[in-house]
Amino acid sequence: MGRLPVVSGKDICNALHKIGYFIDHQTGSHIILRMKNPPYRRLTVPNRKEIAKGTLRAVIRQAGLTIEEFVNLIK
């Protein structure tokens, strides 16, 4: 298992956009992403400068990615 990078909410949105997620809407400080193709997964990403490690790990898992795949997306 790789190390988790320090990323912001916008960094996560940009990385997930590369695999088919788009910003559906924003409620307060949370960005709601939806997948364009089936399965139409919905993810909630906090819009903060630094995302907590546990939150980042949960978002990566819900997106169906491994940590290594996610790290490659943010590069």
C-alpha positions in Angstrom: 0.0 0.0 0.0 1.4 3.4 -1.0 1.5 6.6 1.0 -1.4 9.0 0.8 -0.5 12.4 -0.7 -1.6 15.7 0.8 -4.3 17.0 -1.5 -7.1 19.6 -1.6 -10.7 19.1 -2.5 -10.1 20.7 -5.9 -7.1 18.3 -6.5 -9.4 15.3 -5.9 -12.1 16.7 -8.2 -9.5 17.3 -11.0 -8.1 13.7 -10.6 -11.6 12.1 -10.6 -12.6 14.2 -13.6 -10.0 12.2 -15.6 -11.9 8.9 -15.0 -15.4 10.2 -15.8 -16.6 12.1 -12.8 -18.2 15.6 -13.1 -19.2 18.2 -10.6 -23.0 17.8 -10.1 -23.5 20.5 -7.5 -22.1 22.0 -4.3 -23.9 22.1 -1.0 -22.1 24.4 1.4 -18.5 23.3 1.6 -19.0 19.9 0.0 -18.7 19.2 -3.7 -21.0 16.5 -5.1 -19.4 14.5 -8.0 -21.3 12.1 -10.2 -20.0 9.6 -12.7 -21.1 10.1 -16.3 -21.3 6.4 -17.1 -22.8 3.4 -15.3 -22.4 2.8 -12.4 -23.6 6.3 -11.7 -21.6 6.6 -8.5 -22.0 9.7 -6.4 -19.1 11.0 -4.3 -19.0 13.8 -1.7 -15.7 15.7 -1.5 -15.1 18.4 1.1 -13.8 21.6 -0.4 -10.9 22.2 1.8 -7.2 23.1 1.3 -6.1 19.8 3.0 -8.2 16.7 3.1 -7.8 14.4 6.2 -6.2 11.1 5.5 -9.2 9.0 6.5 -11.5 11.1 4.3 -9.2 10.8 1.3 -8.9 7.0 1.8 -12.7 6.8 1.9 -13.2 8.8 -1.3 -10.6 6.7 -3.1 -12.3 3.5 -2.0 -15.8 4.8 -3.0 -14.4 5.8 -6.4 -13.3 2.2 -6.9 -9.6 3.1 -7.1 -6.4 1.9 -5.4 -4.1 4.4 -3.8 -1.6 3.9 -6.5 -4.2 4.5 -9.3 -5.2 7.7 -7.5 -1.6 8.9 -7.1 -1.1 8.4 -10.8 -4.2 10.5 -11.6 -3.0 13.5 -9.6 0.4 13.7 -11.3 
